[in-house]
Amino acid sequence: MRIETRGPVLLVTLDRPEKRNAMNAEMTLALDVAFDRLDDDPALRVGVLAAEGPFFCAGTDLRTGAGPHTERGGMYGVIRRQRLKPLVAAVGGPALGGGFELVLAADLVVAARDAWFALPETTRGRVPAAGGLFRAPDRLPRNVAVELMLTAGRLEAERAYQLGLANRLTEAKDVLAEALDLALATCVGAPEAVAELFSGLHVVAAAGDEAGWAATHTAMTTLLSSDDRTEGNAAFVEGRAPRWVPDDDVRRTVLG
């Protein structure tokens, strides 16, 4: 993880490209420390979350786990954080699973034209557990979000921009510069006014978020001991397609 300041901007860069920036305990702790700093330092006005390498983030490292949730940030140190300063996601490559949920936790999104987004958790016997279950239908048309979650399909950046998920669309080489430009543009407002704006946004979202987290917890608790989750994990580790128990019956029904 790289953390640096650019004037009033805190730039945080995921830096585990050999693992597609998959989140482990070390990265979660580093993100938590970084965003605590953004929250607490009055000289910092806005954060930018970027990534090294061709992938933005492939979500949780299923071999090691992402580590414990943090006190102020929750999963990944940021997913449930009640921020009073804006966060811009600079998405230069694919963001899938928890990586897409990191994007959904941001306030503004700059995406490369060849980036794409996905929520493939059901192919591992899971559901999106880092807010995607309810944030994706909130930020996208519901039917588009449901299709993503059911089919593990890709949402290409161009369409994400057309649907309003991405604020700006640019070439991959320009993503960080564009994100920094957008971040600086958010600094024109008075700090207290921005903080109050975010407080208001949190109040408005609170009821829906509470129901969304409760539904996510129920689903994940049910799946924790399921055969589907066990098979999904095994398939990932072994680099093969999962073999769900009712698959043969489903194929016979669909194909006749």
Secondary structure, DSSP 8 states (H G I E B T S, - for coil): -EEEEETTEEEEEE--GGGTT-B-HHHHHHHHHHHHHHHH-TT--EEEEEESSS-SB--B-TTT-----BTTTBGGGTTT---SS-EEEEE-S-EETHHHHHHHHSSEEEEETT-EEE--GGGGT---TTTHHHHHHHHS-HHHHHHHHHH---EEHHHHHHTTS-SEEE-GGGHHHHHHHHHHHGGGS-HHHHHHHHHHHHHHHHHHHHHHHHHHHHHHHHHHT-HHHHHHHHHHHHTS----TTHHHHHHHHH-
